């Protein structure tokens, strides 16, 4: 059995011949000017240095010591940074850190630990690398070149001219980059490759659709259910759900606009609501804030992600709206969307007459060896293992062990196919093809890890805290963050790239605003701001015509890309507005 799903074959756009060269020139000239400015800023920008002190309990101190080594612990008399805590920082430079152990004078009681770190910023120039990244995203509409430009700019602002050895190698050798390689590239890519070879995911999807579809509503409900079940990420969800349900939905006269909306809105929104995948591991590396206990360790930050899920109002509403669409009860749709539904039901025309749908070819391929019969449990069993191990460890240890869940799922999937008779060569070919399929995404994630580290070193978050930390009304912050991250994600077509730019700046700013405003529940306010960033990024990604999930949703369902964007923009926007209202109201209540 060999099934080939969709690849875009769109007609050429009626664009003036000079448009593309002009666009490239604008990008190149902006990059050249930005690099020159970054170099000058690195030479001449004033450096502001502060010593940050955060009190820790013994458990937090032990975790830091285990990570950094026992040599980081010093006594008060031995500390080089203690005397600078509240005074002139002298010739200190950013990056120094000490754990100062203070023993009570009477010798009784537990010692107190202080985490002293030297932080620095270069004024407004600390934000320049993020600015370069965002502008290049708007110009190029492509994340890899934008993130690379931001990394080069950040290195020059820091005065680091050997970018390979001083920036890229340390960043790619970090634990965050290691998690990306192991979880996203090796485990997730390998698992997707095994499913493409043993046909388990496709067999499961076909089993669901054949047994439950009895008309347009049940066809759409099958797409909705499968979108929730394929919660691992946007690409696998959109391709499998779209290509599997499309033949049945076409038979039941479901318009391609309806199907693409359901497929798209149950991709990334579900991935953040059921984050037993790579999302929490990636995000946790971007949200550390010194002195905030709930963000102190990796386990704390992953727990913070899971503990904030109930505040993901946009994602919740997006999934709810697609359910209402599936049962023909969604009132918030445009006249154009209504006419598309009426056209399909009454005439059987699944696209508008002059539409240019994206056609099938080779974007995704399921290639099962001859004489090997796909079975649904080869997909179902690994998914149950991932969910079971993640949920079980979360209940036992307050932190989901998603890494072990994926590792065991890959091993079980591999062994199951091997025991059922699949040749080792075919299994390895599928595994390798899966790795190749996620290389592009892995590159974006690795660059995002590097630029997140640069954002901390340039001190963008510290500068924002000093500049506006006590001047912005706290109640407007969630709405502001939502709309800013929406704009970035819409321009770039990537939610993960937006996380890398926004979260390292937003989290310390939100915490500083909470403290400056005297909020009674600062951690809750931090969760609201975090939810606004996550949801704004997902919203912008979903509505962007250059997003991979938007393109693949149109592509897998045979829909015209702009028809898909045009029909889903109203319900998505209403969900976004309602989410902002919800965050604003609970922010007032919490205060």
N, C-alpha and C positions, 0 to 999 in steps of 0.2 A: 504494500500500500504506500503510495507516495502522494502527498497532498502539498501543493504549493499555494501559499496565500500571498498576499497582496504587495504589490510594489507600485509606486506612483508612476503613471504615464500621463502626465498632464500636458496640455498644449502650451506652446510658448505664450507668454504674456505679451500683451501689446505695450511694450516698454520702449521708449526712445533708445536708439542705439548708444547714445552717449551716457545713459543713466548709470550703467554698471561701471564704466571707467571712472565717472565722476564720484561714484560712491566709494570705489576703491581708493581713489586719490584722497578723498576726505579722510578715510580711515588712516591711510599712511601718513598724511600730513599731521593729523591729530596725534598719532603715536610719536612721531619725530619730535613735535613740540613738547608733548608731555614728558618724554624721556629727558629732553634738555632741561625743562623746568625741574624735574625730579633731581637731576644731577646738581643743579644750582641750589636747590633746597637742602640737599645733603651737605653742601659745603658751607652754606651761610645761615640756615635757619637756627634760631635760638633754641637751645635745649633746656627744658624745664625738668628737674629731677625732684622726686618726692620719695619718702620712705613710708610705705604702707604697713600698718601694724594691725594684725587680726588675732584676737585671742582664740585659742583652740583648746578642746578638752583632750584628755590623754588618748582616746580612741582615734580622733582625727590626727593627732600628732604621730601616732604609731603608723598610720597609713601613709603619711607623707614621708616619714623616715624610711619605711620599707621601700618606697618608690625612689627616693633621692639618695639614700645611704645614711649611715650613722654619722658621718663626718659633718652633716649639715647642722647637727645639734651643738649648741654652745651655751655656756653659762652667761649670765648678765654681765659679769666682769670681763669675759672674753669676747663679748660681742663687739664687732666693729660698727654695726648699724644702729645699736641702741641709742647712742649719744646723738645720732642725727635724726631721731624719730620726730622730734618736735622743733627742730632748729635748722640751721644752715646745713645743707647737704654736702657742702665742700666739693670735693672732686669725685664724688660717687658717680657711677655710671649705671644705667639700667641693666638688669639681669642678675644682680647680686641678690642672694637670698640666705637667710639664717632662720633656724628654729631656736629661739631663746628659751631656755628652761629656767624658770624662776621658782626657787624653793622658798616657802614662807619663812620669815625671820625666826619664828619660834621653833622651826623644824617640824612642826606638826601639820598634818593635812597633806593633801595631794599637791604635787608641783603644778604650776600653771605654765602653759606653753604659749609663746607668741610667735606668729609667723611674720617675719619682717622681710619685705621685698622692696628692692629699689626699682621704681617705675619711672618712666620718662615719656615725654611727648615733645613734639616739635611744633606746637601751636596748630594753626589751621593746616599746615602741611602734613600733619599726621593723618588727615582724611584724604589726602590727594591720591594715594593708590586706590582707595575705594572709588573715588570719583572717576579715575581713569578706567577702572573696570566697568563701571556702570555706563559711561559714555561709549566705550567700545562695544558694549553689549547693544546699545541702541543703534549704533552705526552698522555693526557687522551682523547683528542678530545671530550670533554664534558664540557659545560660551568659552571654547578652548582658547581662541585668540584673545578674548577679553580678559580671562583669568591670567593668561601668560603676560599680557601687557601690564596688568595690575601687579604681578609679582616682580617684574623688571623695575617698575616704578617704585615699589616699596623697597626693593634692595638698594636702589640709588638714593632714596631719601635717607636710608640708614647708613649710607656711605659704604655699602658692601658691593665692591666691583667684581669680585670673583663669585658670580651668582651660582655657579654649579656647586662649588665646594662650601660656600658660606650660607646658601639659602636652600637650594634644591636637595642636596644630599642630606642635610640635617632634617629637613621637613619630610622627605620620603623615608627616612629611617625612624620616624616617630611611631609611637604606638597607634596613633590615629590612621596613619598611612598603612600600617601593617594590618589593621582591621579591615580597611577597604580591600586590600589585596586578598586577604584570607576569606572574608565573608562574602563580599560582593563579587569579586572576580572568580575565586576558586570554588567556593561552596555554591553560591547562587547560580553563577554561570555554568558550573558543572552539572547541577541538578536540572537546569533548563535543557542542557544538551542531552542528558540521559532521557528526559521526558520526550524530547523530539525524536529520539532513536527508538524508544520502546513504545511510543504512541500512547502512554498511559493517560496523559492529560486530555488528549483528544478523545480517547475512548470514554473517559469519565464524562466529558462535556456532551458527547453524543448520547450517552446513556440517559443523562438528565433530560435533554431536549426531546428525545423520542418518547419518553414515558409521561411527560407532563404537558406537552404542547397540544392544545385543543382549539386554538383560535388566536386572534391578535393579542389579547390580553395575556394569555399563558405563554405566548412566544416572547413577549416583552418581559414577563416575570422570569422566564428561564434565563434571559440575558442578565437581568438584575441579580438573580440568585448566583449565577456563575461569576459575575463581576465581584460579588462579595466573597465567594469561595476562593477565587484566584487573587488573594490579597497580597501576594509577594511583591508586586510592583506594577507600574503602568504598562510596560511593554508586553509582558506575558499575559496580563489581563486583557488588554485591548485586542491583541492578535488572536488569542484562543477564543475569547468570547465572541468577537466579531465574526471570525471565519467560521465558527461552528454554528452559531445561531442564524447567520444570514440566510442560508438556503431555506430554513424552515420559516423564518420571518418573511422572506420574499413570497413564499407560498401563501402565507396568511395575510398578505397585503399590508405589511407594516412598512411605512415609509423609511427610507434610508436616513432621513433627518432624525426620526424618532430613535432608531436603533443606535445611531452614532452618538446621540446625546446620552442614552443609557449606558453605553459602553464607556464613554469618556468620564462620566460622573461617578462611575463605580470603579475607577482606576486609582488615581492618587488619593482621593478622599477616603477610600477604604484602606489604603496603605497606611494612612496616619491614624485611622480609628482602630485598626487591627494591626498594630505595628510589630508583629512577630516576624520581623524581616530585618533588612539592613538599616532602616531609617533611624532607629534610636541610637545605634552604635555610631553612625555618622554624625548625628546632631549633637550627641553628648560631648564630642571633642570641640565644639564651637561655643559652649555656653558656660565655661568656668568663670566664676566671679569670686575674687578673693574675699574671705571673710563671711561668705554665705554658706552656712553649714549644709543646706540642701543641695549644694552644687560642689561640695568639697572633693568628692571622689568620683571615679567613673560609675560605680554602682549607684551613688547618690544621684548623679545626673541622668542615668537611665531611668531610675525610679521617678525622678522629676518629670521626665517625658511621659511616662505612663500615668503618673498622677495628675497630669494636666489634660488628659484626653477628654474628660467631660466638659471642658471649656472650648473644645474645637467646634464652635457653633456652625461655622460655614460648612465644614465637612459633614457634620450631622445633617444639616438642612439639605445639602447637595444630594446625599443618599436618600433622604426622605422624599425629596422632590422627584427623584427618578422612580421611586416606588409608586408615588401618586401618578406619574406619567404612565407607568406600566399598567395601572388599573383604570386609566382614562379619567382620573380625578384631579389632575393638576390644573388649577384655575389660572396660574400665572404663566401664560404662554402668549406669544405675539400673534397678531393676525396672520402673519406669514407662516408661522408654525401650524396654526389651525388649518390653513389652506393646504399645507403639505399633507397633513393627516387626512383631510377630506379627499384630496386628490388620489391618494393611495387606496383608500377604502372604496371609493366610488368607481374609479377608472382602472385601478391596478398599476398606474404609473408611479413607480417608486422614487423617481427623481423628477424635478421640474424639466420641461421640454428642452431647454437650452443649457442644462447642467453639464458640467464636465467632471464626471465622477472619476475618482482614482481607481485604476483597474488592477486586476490581479496579476501578479508575476512571482517575484522571488524574495519578498521581504522576509518571510518566515517559511521555513520548510520542515515538514515532518516526514522523515524518511525511515520507514520501518523495513528491516530486512525481510526477504522472501521467506515464507514458512514460519514467520514469527507472528503470533496472534496477540495484538494489544488487548490488555484487560484494564478495567477501570481501577482496580485496587492498586496497581503499580503507581498510580498518581495519588490515590487516596491515602495509602499507608504512610508515605513520607510526609504528607501534609499533616496528618494526625500526629505523627511523631514531633514535628516542629512545634505545633500548637501545644501538644501535651507537655513536652519538656519545658517550653517557655512558660506556660501558665503554671505548671507544677513548681518550677524553681522560683517563680515570682511569689507564689503563695507561701513557700517554705522559707525563702531567703530574702524576700522583699526586692528581688532583682531577677529579671528573667534571663536565663542562660540561653539566649538565642543562638550563640555560636555553637554550643554543644548540640542543640537541636538540629541545626543545619548539617553539622558534621555527621551525626548519626543518620540523618535522613539520606544524605548522599551515599553513605556506606550501605544502608539497607536497600536503597534503590538500585545500586550497582550489583549487589549480591543477588537480589531478587531476579533481575533480568538475566544474570549469568546462570542461576539455577534453572531458569525457565528455558534455557537453551540458546540465548543470544551469544554469538561468537565474541570473544574478547576484543578482536580487532574492531568490530562494529561498535561495541560499547565505548572503546577509547576514542574512536572517530567522533562519536556523538558527544562525549565529554569535551574533547578538544574544540569541536564546533561551538559548543556552549560557551567556552572560555572566549573564543574569538568574537562571539556575538555581543559580549558585554565589555570588550576592551575599551571602546569609545566612552562608555559611561564611566568606566573605572578611571580613565585619564582625567575626565572632568572632576571626579571626586578627589583624586590625588592632588590635582592643582588647587582645588578648593581647600584641602587640608593645609597646603603650603601657604596660601594667601591668608587663611585664618590666623596662622601663626605670625605672619608678617603684620597683620592688623594689630595683634597684641604688642609686638615689638615696637611698632611706630607710635603706639600710644593713642590711637584714635578714640577708643572708648574712654580713656582717662581725660583726654582733652574735652570730649563732649560733656563728661560729668562736670568738669570745672567750668565750662562755658555756659551750659544751659541747665545743669542739673537741678537748680533751685528756682528757675525762672519759667518753666513750662507747667501750666496747670495739669495736675496729675490725671484729671478725668478725660482729657483730650488725647492722652498718649496712646491708648490702644487703637483708637480710630486712625490717628496719624500713622502709626506703624503699619496698620493693615493696608492703607492706601499707598504708602510708599513702597512696601514690598510687593503689592500687586503690580505697580508700575514697572518695577525692576523685572519681575518674573514675566510680565506680558512682553516686555521688550527683548528679553533674553530667551524665552521659551524654556526655561529650566527653573524648577523650584529649588533644587539642591544647590545650584550656583548662587541663587538669591540668599539661601541660608548662610553660605560662606561669607558673603559680603555684609549681611545685615546683623546676624546674631552676635558676632564678637563686639560690635559697637552698641547694640541695643541692650544687651543684658546688664552690663555695668551701669548704663544710663538709667534704665528702669529702676534698678536697685537704689541708685542715688536719688532719684525723684521720690521714691517711696519713703526714704529716710528723711529727705528735706521737707516733705509734706507732712511728716509725722503720722503716717498711716498706721492704723492699728493692726493691719494684717499685711505686712510688706511682702511676705512670701506669696500670698494669694495674688497681690498686685503683680508680682513678677510672673506668676503663672498666666495671668490674663495677657500681659504683654507678650509673653512667649507664644501663647496660643494665637494672638493676633498676627505675629510674624509667620508662624507655620501656615496658618490658614490664608493669609494674604498671598503668600508665595504659591500655595496650591491653587488659589483662585486665579491668579495671573497666569500660571502655567496652563490651567485648563482652558482659559479663554484666548490664549495666544495662538495665532495661525502658524507660528513657527515652532510650537511645542511638539516634541516627539509623540506625546499621547494624543494631541489633537490630530496630527497628521496620520498616525497609525489607526486612530478610531475611524477617521474618514476612509482611510485606505482599506481597512479590514471589513468595513460595512458597505463599500462601494459608493460612498457619498461624496458629493462635491465638497471640497474643503471649506470654501467660504459659505456654502449653505449650512454646513455643520456649525461654523462659528456664529453665523447670523441667527440661527434658530435657538442655540443654547445660551446666548448672551443675556437674554432677559431673565429667565429663571435663575441663572447663576448670579446675576447682579442683585436680584431681589434677595437671594440667600445671603449675599455679602452684606447688604444694607441691614438686614435683620440681625446678622451676627454682630455688626458694629453697634447697633442699638442695644443688644443684649450685653455686650462687654461694658458699654458706657453705664448702663443702669446698675449692673452688679458692682462696678467700680465705686459708684456713689454709695451704694448700700454698704459695701465693705468698709468704706472710709468712716 
